[in-house]
Structure formats: C-alpha cells, structure tokens
Amino acid sequence: MKRLFSDFSKYPSEVRLALFDIIFNVGMTDLRNNWPKFTKAVKAKDWAVAAKESNRKYPIPAERNNYVRGLFESAAKNAKLSLIP
C-alpha cells in the first residue's frame, strides 16, 4: 500500500481499512492505473471525494461499497471536526 500511497501509515484508521478493502478486490495495478480520481483524492487526503470515487462494480455488493464509502465519509467528518478550534 505504501508504494501507491506514501503517507498510508499516517492516514486515519478508517481510510486504511477502506483502502485494504478496495485493493483486495481490484488489486494494486488496477487501483494505480484505472482509478485516477480516487487515487488523486486519497493522496490529497480529500476523504469526501475518495468516498464518492470508491464505488466498485459487479460483483461487489452494494452493502460492501456502502461500508467503504462510510469509512471515507467518517474520516472526512473527523477531519472537519479536527479543524474546529
């Protein structure tokens, strides 16, 4: 994972779980080559965009996609809360 996302170990735990779920299904090469908006969002730590771009196609069930999207959305919410003084 660190080959694709050099800051992986610094990402929130929800993001790391979501990334493992995605890479398990699509593989490193597919993730690197066919998910440009998603990987750009992850590298920018834009968890809200990553959530929108995290949907996988058949045979991944909607429940699993919802779970992963929820992990990114949780990270986005927590990131916003950490900015509040």
C-alpha positions as protocol buffer text, in pm:
chain_id: "A"
residue {
  index: 1
  type: MET
  ca { x: 0 y: 0 z: 0 }
}
residue {
  index: 2
  type: LYS
  ca { x: 289 y: 236 z: 75 }
}
residue {
  index: 3
  type: ARG
  ca { x: 407 y: 201 z: -284 }
}
residue {
  index: 4
  type: LEU
  ca { x: 91 y: 370 z: -403 }
}
residue {
  index: 5
  type: PHE
  ca { x: 24 y: 597 z: -104 }
}
residue {
  index: 6
  type: SER
  ca { x: 346 y: 706 z: 65 }
}
residue {
  index: 7
  type: ASP
  ca { x: 156 y: 860 z: 360 }
}
residue {
  index: 8
  type: PHE
  ca { x: -51 y: 545 z: 415 }
}
residue {
  index: 9
  type: SER
  ca { x: 70 y: 490 z: 772 }
}
residue {
  index: 10
  type: LYS
  ca { x: -43 y: 845 z: 861 }
}
residue {
  index: 11
  type: TYR
  ca { x: -395 y: 803 z: 723 }
}
residue {
  index: 12
  type: PRO
  ca { x: -686 y: 765 z: 965 }
}
residue {
  index: 13
  type: SER
  ca { x: -767 y: 405 z: 1057 }
}
residue {
  index: 14
  type: GLU
  ca { x: -1098 y: 424 z: 866 }
}
residue {
  index: 15
  type: VAL
  ca { x: -912 y: 517 z: 548 }
}
residue {
  index: 16
  type: ARG
  ca { x: -659 y: 238 z: 591 }
}
residue {
  index: 17
  type: LEU
  ca { x: -940 y: -15 z: 634 }
}
residue {
  index: 18
  type: ALA
  ca { x: -1121 y: 117 z: 328 }
}
residue {
  index: 19
  type: LEU
  ca { x: -806 y: 106 z: 116 }
}
residue {
  index: 20
  type: PHE
  ca { x: -733 y: -252 z: 218 }
}
residue {
  index: 21
  type: ASP
  ca { x: -1087 y: -349 z: 124 }
}
residue {
  index: 22
  type: ILE
  ca { x: -1058 y: -186 z: -217 }
}
residue {
  index: 23
  type: ILE
  ca { x: -713 y: -318 z: -302 }
}
residue {
  index: 24
  type: PHE
  ca { x: -817 y: -668 z: -200 }
}
residue {
  index: 25
  type: ASN
  ca { x: -1085 y: -659 z: -470 }
}
residue {
  index: 26
  type: VAL
  ca { x: -924 y: -463 z: -752 }
}
residue {
  index: 27
  type: GLY
  ca { x: -553 y: -522 z: -697 }
}
residue {
  index: 28
  type: MET
  ca { x: -261 y: -278 z: -691 }
}
residue {
  index: 29
  type: THR
  ca { x: -221 y: -247 z: -1068 }
}
residue {
  index: 30
  type: ASP
  ca { x: -589 y: -179 z: -1134 }
}
residue {
  index: 31
  type: LEU
  ca { x: -607 y: 70 z: -849 }
}
residue {
  index: 32
  type: ARG
  ca { x: -299 y: 255 z: -972 }
}
residue {
  index: 33
  type: ASN
  ca { x: -396 y: 255 z: -1340 }
}
residue {
  index: 34
  type: ASN
  ca { x: -775 y: 274 z: -1351 }
}
residue {
  index: 35
  type: TRP
  ca { x: -878 y: 483 z: -1051 }
}
residue {
  index: 36
  type: PRO
  ca { x: -714 y: 824 z: -1118 }
}
residue {
  index: 37
  type: LYS
  ca { x: -975 y: 1043 z: -945 }
}
residue {
  index: 38
  type: PHE
  ca { x: -982 y: 813 z: -643 }
}
residue {
  index: 39
  type: THR
  ca { x: -604 y: 788 z: -604 }
}
residue {
  index: 40
  type: LYS
  ca { x: -566 y: 1164 z: -652 }
}
residue {
  index: 41
  type: ALA
  ca { x: -824 y: 1226 z: -379 }
}
residue {
  index: 42
  type: VAL
  ca { x: -654 y: 983 z: -140 }
}
residue {
  index: 43
  type: LYS
  ca { x: -312 y: 1136 z: -200 }
}
residue {
  index: 44
  type: ALA
  ca { x: -465 y: 1481 z: -135 }
}
residue {
  index: 45
  type: LYS
  ca { x: -635 y: 1343 z: 179 }
}
residue {
  index: 46
  type: ASP
  ca { x: -969 y: 1456 z: 38 }
}
residue {
  index: 47
  type: TRP
  ca { x: -1173 y: 1184 z: 203 }
}
residue {
  index: 48
  type: ALA
  ca { x: -1508 y: 1321 z: 83 }
}
residue {
  index: 49
  type: VAL
  ca { x: -1405 y: 1288 z: -283 }
}
residue {
  index: 50
  type: ALA
  ca { x: -1245 y: 950 z: -212 }
}
residue {
  index: 51
  type: ALA
  ca { x: -1581 y: 838 z: -70 }
}
residue {
  index: 52
  type: LYS
  ca { x: -1760 y: 939 z: -390 }
}
residue {
  index: 53
  type: GLU
  ca { x: -1499 y: 767 z: -608 }
}
residue {
  index: 54
  type: SER
  ca { x: -1474 y: 445 z: -406 }
}
residue {
  index: 55
  type: ASN
  ca { x: -1760 y: 257 z: -569 }
}
residue {
  index: 56
  type: ARG
  ca { x: -1666 y: -77 z: -723 }
}
residue {
  index: 57
  type: LYS
  ca { x: -1864 y: -254 z: -990 }
}
residue {
  index: 58
  type: TYR
  ca { x: -2010 y: -603 z: -1002 }
}
residue {
  index: 59
  type: PRO
  ca { x: -1952 y: -845 z: -835 }
}
residue {
  index: 60
  type: ILE
  ca { x: -1901 y: -621 z: -531 }
}
residue {
  index: 61
  type: PRO
  ca { x: -2232 y: -593 z: -346 }
}
residue {
  index: 62
  type: ALA
  ca { x: -2385 y: -256 z: -266 }
}
residue {
  index: 63
  type: GLU
  ca { x: -2352 y: -323 z: 108 }
}
residue {
  index: 64
  type: ARG
  ca { x: -1975 y: -354 z: 78 }
}
residue {
  index: 65
  type: ASN
  ca { x: -1949 y: -36 z: -130 }
}
residue {
  index: 66
  type: ASN
  ca { x: -2166 y: 144 z: 126 }
}
residue {
  index: 67
  type: TYR
  ca { x: -1940 y: 22 z: 407 }
}
residue {
  index: 68
  type: VAL
  ca { x: -1626 y: 152 z: 233 }
}
residue {
  index: 69
  type: ARG
  ca { x: -1790 y: 481 z: 139 }
}
residue {
  index: 70
  type: GLY
  ca { x: -1898 y: 517 z: 502 }
}
residue {
  index: 71
  type: LEU
  ca { x: -1541 y: 470 z: 622 }
}
residue {
  index: 72
  type: PHE
  ca { x: -1421 y: 754 z: 398 }
}
residue {
  index: 73
  type: GLU
  ca { x: -1715 y: 974 z: 499 }
}
residue {
  index: 74
  type: SER
  ca { x: -1632 y: 914 z: 865 }
}
residue {
  index: 75
  type: ALA
  ca { x: -1271 y: 1018 z: 802 }
}
residue {
  index: 76
  type: ALA
  ca { x: -1392 y: 1331 z: 620 }
}
residue {
  index: 77
  type: LYS
  ca { x: -1621 y: 1422 z: 910 }
}
residue {
  index: 78
  type: ASN
  ca { x: -1344 y: 1366 z: 1165 }
}
residue {
  index: 79
  type: ALA
  ca { x: -1103 y: 1576 z: 958 }
}
residue {
  index: 80
  type: LYS
  ca { x: -1351 y: 1866 z: 957 }
}
residue {
  index: 81
  type: LEU
  ca { x: -1403 y: 1835 z: 1332 }
}
residue {
  index: 82
  type: SER
  ca { x: -1030 y: 1848 z: 1394 }
}
residue {
  index: 83
  type: LEU
  ca { x: -1020 y: 2190 z: 1222 }
}
residue {
  index: 84
  type: ILE
  ca { x: -1268 y: 2342 z: 1466 }
}
residue {
  index: 85
  type: PRO
  ca { x: -1082 y: 2540 z: 1734 }
}
